[in-house]
Amino acid sequence: MKLKMQTISGAVIIDSNEVTQFYPDHESGGELTAVEYLTDGGRCTTRVRHSFYQVAEALACAWHVDDASKRNRRG
């Protein structure tokens, strides 16, 4: 599932299936969350204007929806 997240410079679309890890951004004092994900060119890190908990919840919901849709397609 694609998620639209806000960065300092604007919106970014991140595919939840491409996320490799996410963590509170220590350079910002934890106000931003760093999200690492795969792109065609390799790995990319972006800092989003959402709390760690907001990112965790959004990813968990997206992964749950993706899993449910895969199960429904099977049968």
NUPA-643154 format. One record per residue: x, y, z of N, C-alpha, C in turn; residue in three letters. Coordinates in Angstrom, 1 decimal. Layout:
> X	Y	Z	X	Y	Z	X	Y	Z	ALA
...
This chain:
> 0.9	-1.2	0.0	0.0	0.0	0.0	0.9	1.2	0.0	MET
> 0.5	2.2	-0.8	1.3	3.5	-0.8	0.8	4.4	0.3	LYS
> 1.7	5.0	1.0	1.4	6.0	2.0	2.0	7.3	1.7	LEU
> 1.2	8.4	1.9	1.6	9.7	1.7	2.1	10.3	3.0	LYS
> 3.4	10.7	3.1	3.9	11.2	4.3	4.5	12.6	4.1	MET
> 4.4	13.4	5.1	4.9	14.8	4.9	6.4	14.9	5.4	GLN
> 7.2	15.5	4.6	8.6	15.8	5.0	8.7	17.3	5.1	THR
> 9.9	17.8	5.5	10.1	19.2	5.6	9.9	20.0	4.3	ILE
> 10.3	19.3	3.2	10.2	19.9	1.9	8.9	19.6	1.1	SER
> 8.0	18.8	1.7	6.7	18.5	1.0	6.4	17.0	1.2	GLY
> 5.4	16.6	0.4	4.9	15.2	0.5	5.8	14.2	-0.2	ALA
> 5.8	13.0	0.3	6.5	11.9	-0.3	5.6	10.7	-0.3	VAL
> 5.6	9.9	-1.3	4.8	8.7	-1.4	5.8	7.5	-1.1	ILE
> 5.4	6.7	-0.1	6.3	5.5	0.2	5.4	4.3	0.2	ILE
> 6.0	3.3	-0.5	5.3	2.0	-0.6	5.6	1.2	0.7	ASP
> 4.6	0.8	1.4	4.8	0.2	2.7	5.6	-1.1	2.6	SER
> 5.5	-1.8	1.5	6.2	-3.0	1.3	7.7	-2.8	1.0	ASN
> 8.1	-1.6	0.8	9.5	-1.3	0.5	10.2	-0.8	1.7	GLU
> 9.5	-0.6	2.8	10.1	0.0	4.0	11.0	-1.1	4.7	VAL
> 12.3	-0.8	4.9	13.2	-1.7	5.6	13.3	-1.5	7.1	THR
> 13.3	-0.2	7.5	13.2	0.1	8.9	12.8	1.6	9.1	GLN
> 12.4	1.9	10.3	12.0	3.2	10.7	12.4	3.4	12.1	PHE
> 12.7	4.7	12.5	13.2	4.9	13.9	13.1	6.4	14.1	TYR
> 13.0	6.8	15.4	13.0	8.3	15.7	14.3	8.9	15.3	PRO
> 14.2	10.1	14.7	15.4	10.8	14.2	16.0	11.5	15.3	ASP
> 17.2	11.1	15.7	17.8	11.7	16.9	18.4	13.1	16.6	HIS
> 18.7	13.4	15.3	19.2	14.7	15.0	18.1	15.8	15.2	GLU
> 16.9	15.4	15.1	15.8	16.4	15.2	15.2	16.4	16.7	SER
> 15.9	15.6	17.5	15.4	15.5	18.9	14.2	14.6	19.0	GLY
> 14.0	13.7	18.0	12.8	12.8	18.0	11.6	13.4	17.4	GLY
> 11.6	14.7	16.9	10.4	15.3	16.4	10.1	14.7	15.0	GLU
> 11.1	14.2	14.3	10.9	13.6	13.0	11.1	12.1	13.1	LEU
> 10.7	11.3	12.1	10.9	9.9	12.1	11.7	9.6	10.8	THR
> 12.8	8.9	10.9	13.5	8.5	9.7	12.9	7.2	9.2	ALA
> 12.6	7.1	7.9	12.1	5.9	7.3	13.1	5.5	6.2	VAL
> 13.5	4.3	6.2	14.4	3.8	5.2	13.6	2.8	4.3	GLU
> 13.8	3.0	3.0	13.0	2.1	2.1	13.8	1.9	0.9	TYR
> 13.4	0.8	0.1	14.1	0.5	-1.1	13.5	1.2	-2.3	LEU
> 14.4	1.6	-3.2	14.1	2.3	-4.4	14.8	1.5	-5.6	THR
> 14.5	1.9	-6.8	15.2	1.3	-7.9	16.7	1.5	-7.8	ASP
> 17.1	2.6	-7.3	18.5	3.0	-7.1	19.2	2.4	-5.9	GLY
> 18.5	1.7	-5.1	19.1	1.2	-3.8	18.2	1.6	-2.6	GLY
> 18.9	2.0	-1.6	18.2	2.3	-0.3	18.1	3.8	-0.2	ARG
> 17.0	4.3	0.4	16.8	5.7	0.5	16.3	6.0	2.0	CYS
> 16.7	7.1	2.6	16.2	7.5	3.9	15.6	8.8	3.8	THR
> 14.4	9.0	4.3	13.8	10.3	4.4	13.3	10.5	5.8	THR
> 13.2	11.7	6.2	12.7	12.1	7.5	11.4	12.7	7.4	ARG
> 10.4	12.1	8.0	9.0	12.6	7.9	8.5	13.3	9.1	VAL
> 7.6	14.2	8.9	7.0	15.0	10.0	5.9	14.3	10.8	ARG
> 6.1	13.1	11.1	5.1	12.3	11.8	5.9	11.6	13.0	HIS
> 5.2	11.4	14.1	5.9	10.8	15.2	6.2	9.3	14.9	SER
> 7.1	8.8	15.7	7.4	7.3	15.5	6.1	6.5	15.6	PHE
> 5.3	6.8	16.6	4.1	6.0	16.8	3.1	6.2	15.6	TYR
> 3.0	7.4	15.1	2.1	7.6	13.9	2.6	6.7	12.7	GLN
> 3.9	6.7	12.5	4.5	5.9	11.4	4.2	4.5	11.6	VAL
> 4.5	4.0	12.9	4.3	2.6	13.2	2.9	2.2	13.0	ALA
> 1.9	3.0	13.4	0.5	2.7	13.2	0.1	2.7	11.7	GLU
> 0.6	3.6	11.0	0.3	3.7	9.5	0.8	2.5	8.8	ALA
> 2.1	2.1	9.1	2.7	0.9	8.5	1.9	-0.4	8.9	LEU
> 1.6	-0.5	10.2	0.9	-1.7	10.7	-0.4	-1.8	10.0	ALA
> -1.2	-0.7	9.8	-2.5	-0.8	9.1	-2.3	-1.2	7.7	CYS
> -1.3	-0.6	7.0	-1.0	-0.9	5.6	-0.6	-2.3	5.4	ALA
> 0.2	-2.8	6.3	0.6	-4.3	6.2	-0.5	-5.2	6.4	TRP
> -1.4	-4.8	7.4	-2.6	-5.6	7.6	-3.5	-5.7	6.4	HIS
> -3.8	-4.5	5.8	-4.6	-4.5	4.6	-4.0	-5.3	3.5	VAL
> -2.7	-5.1	3.3	-2.0	-5.9	2.2	-2.2	-7.4	2.5	ASP
> -2.0	-7.8	3.7	-2.1	-9.3	4.0	-3.5	-9.8	3.8	ASP
> -4.5	-9.0	4.2	-5.9	-9.3	4.0	-6.3	-9.4	2.5	ALA
> -5.8	-8.5	1.7	-6.1	-8.6	0.3	-5.4	-9.8	-0.4	SER
> -4.2	-10.2	0.1	-3.5	-11.3	-0.4	-4.3	-12.6	-0.1	LYS
> -4.8	-12.7	1.2	-5.6	-13.8	1.6	-6.9	-13.9	0.8	ARG
> -7.5	-12.8	0.5	-8.8	-12.8	-0.3	-8.6	-13.2	-1.7	ASN
> -7.4	-12.9	-2.3	-7.1	-13.3	-3.7	-6.9	-14.8	-3.8	ARG
> -6.4	-15.4	-2.7	-6.1	-16.8	-2.7	-7.4	-17.6	-2.7	ARG
> -8.4	-17.1	-2.1	-9.4	-17.9	-2.0	-10.7	-18.0	-1.5	GLY
